[in-house]
Amino acid sequence: MTSVVWFNGRICPAAQACIDVADRGLTLGDGLFETLRVHEGRVLRLPLHAERLQNGGAVLLLPVPTRAEMEQATQELLAATELQTGSMRLTVTRGVGVRGLLPLQSVEPTVVITATEGAPTVANVRVITSRLIRQDEQSPLCRMKSLNYLPHILARQEAARAGADEALLLNTQGRVAETTISTVVVQRGGGFITPPVSEGALPGVARAVLFQAGLIEEQPLTAAMLVEAEAVYLINSLGLRCVTFLDGYPLSLSKAGAERLCQALALPLEK
């Protein structure tokens, strides 16, 4: 695949896409991103990603690409890279700024889209509950994909030290919010439930797809409910993972449940 990117309105070699050292995305993590799945040479669910990006931009008072601009830019990058299966990452920063926290009134955002080959993930994972990080369900940052991922990085490092693959994040009330990169879906009574956004869960795109398919409902969850569930899944735009252990406790698995979710999310079914 050709090593090019879409950078501030044009296709260019990745090595020439230079970010200013004073860019607020670099100095302050001031920006947003979206991870887009590419399947059979097209970007999936772009309208949902564009809507979340617009919502985040409105909260941050950050100009972001419109849906039409995202469609045009991703099509240009698809044509340049000939990517068939993989992902794209769209990053928007507030651009170059002066020292201090308050942004300039006049903003020229930096917009970058990269493309990466790779198949979606369907796998089993071991999970621990993070003791270091709690998700603040009252924060508006829970509703957007901001560039500031330090809490999630700390939780993921905590999981790695414990020999686990992922960390479960609880909110300030001790209930389930999400994991470092995924929405939590619990299978119970043959149906599927997931925490409400008000619990600190990111309004994920894969989550929205399952709602549109009528497959899931919202309900606050505790860690104990995960242990007692028929199965627990972690979903995002790039795959589905089945939780086999939570804090060392073995969890039940459901091949039929995983297949239902994979079909709804257009993921390869387990053999």
Secondary structure, DSSP 4 states (H G I P E B T S, - for coil): ---EEEETTEEEEGGG-PPPTTBHHHHT--EEEEEEEEETTEESSHHHHHHHHHHHHHHHT-----HHHHHHHHHHHHHHH---SEEEEEEEE--B--SSSSPPSS---EEEEEEEE-PPEEEEEEEEEEEEEEE-TT-GGGGS-BS--HHHHHHHHHHHHTT-SEEEEEETTSSEEEESS-EEEEEETTEEEE--GGGT----HHHHHHHHTT-EEE----HHHHHTSSEEEEEETTEEEEEEEETTEE----HHHHHHHHHHHT-PPP-
